[in-house]
Amino acid sequence: MALLTANAFLSASLLVVCGIFLAETTKLDYPSNVFPYLLVALIAIFALTILGQTLIARRLSDDGGKVRVGNPGKVVTIVITSLIYIAVIEEIGYYFTTGIYLLLLAFVLPPKEMPVRKKVVNAIILSVMVILLIFGVFEIALQVPTPKGMLL
């Protein structure tokens, strides 16, 4: 797959995600909609930046912009995990679901060469820190509600 094709697909996918987020964000009232709108804007900027960089690199490259597909198993794992996360977040609860989601991704994404013990420790530290940061920002500082499910 050519680099241009791969990155164009990535950019288009990110813009579709932006559209979905934007449609869902219109259901929210102020101030709950501020952060999602900011996220949509940032993701759209990144998607357009990826596409622009790819077009420039394609013109400057001698090899036609070829790319080697690294690990499609990780990509499939991330996509499936993300879809499950989106499907259950409302019923189970934001913090618990996000913690599990981050644990899984932080365990799957590091290279295979990394020792399992280090992956587990890093995944736990990352998950706890991110959850505490999100809780502090949204629940305490901004007092913006997050989806509450059966496990908070």
Buried (B, 14 or more C-beta within 10 A) or exposed (E): EBBBEBBBEBBEEBBEBBEEBBEEBEEBEEEBBEBBBEBBEEBBEBBEEBBEEBEEEBEEEEEEBEBEEEEEEEEEBBEEBEEBBEEBBEEBBBBBBBBBBBBBBBBBBBEEEEEEEEBEEBBBEBBEEBBEEBBEEBBEEEEBEBBEBEEE
